[in-house]
Amino acid sequence: MTASAAPTPWAPIQVFAGEWDGESDGQPGKGTVKRTYRFALHDKFLHELNISTYPPQPKNEEGEVHEHWSFFSYDRARRVLVLRQFHQEGFVNQFAMLPVDMAVPGKLVFESEALENVPAGWKARETYEVVSPDEFTETFEIAPATGAYEVYSRSRFKRRVTR
């Protein structure tokens, strides 16, 4: 009998490592997304770089380019993955991953613990659904203190093929 390796806390998000292209739809309009995930600082963090481009359109007449950086870390004391996002607008969001629902394989939900530079009481949620090793979706939702979550954006990513 052989001993199996201890599960890594990174297992739920390891699939994200790499380069991705996607499309986004939501409150900013329809756009494209480029994203890269790389393990950093001796594999203690998964670092995400994101650039979303929304061309001028009726929903967003000026158009916009949105950038944010994210870091996933593992909080050993709480035994939970934590996601921290740093947005060009000055927003800083901290989320903790909810326990994985075994009934929905590949679905990961992160709920906000703290939001910086947004009105008091607001909350946010990031939901990732891994469709395959080369495809995932992300839904970002926001809500006022006493309101229900509303979808701000939905993005679908495919792994970038390099030749």
Number of C-alpha atoms within 10 A of each C-alpha: 3 4 5 6 6 6 7 8 15 16 8 14 16 15 15 21 15 16 19 21 19 19 18 22 17 15 12 21 20 21 20 18 20 18 21 19 22 17 17 12 9 6 11 13 18 22 21 22 17 17 15 22 20 22 17 15 13 9 13 14 12 10 17 15 13 15 17 18 18 20 20 22 19 17 12 9 6 9 10 15 20 21 23 21 18 17 15 11 10 11 13 18 22 21 22 23 18 13 11 13 11 8 7 9 11 17 18 19 19 20 19 19 15 17 19 13 10 13 10 11 12 17 23 22 23 21 17 19 17 20 15 11 11 16 18 21 18 19 19 18 18 18 16 14 12 9 11 11 16 13 17 17 18 19 21 20 22 18 19 16 10 5 3
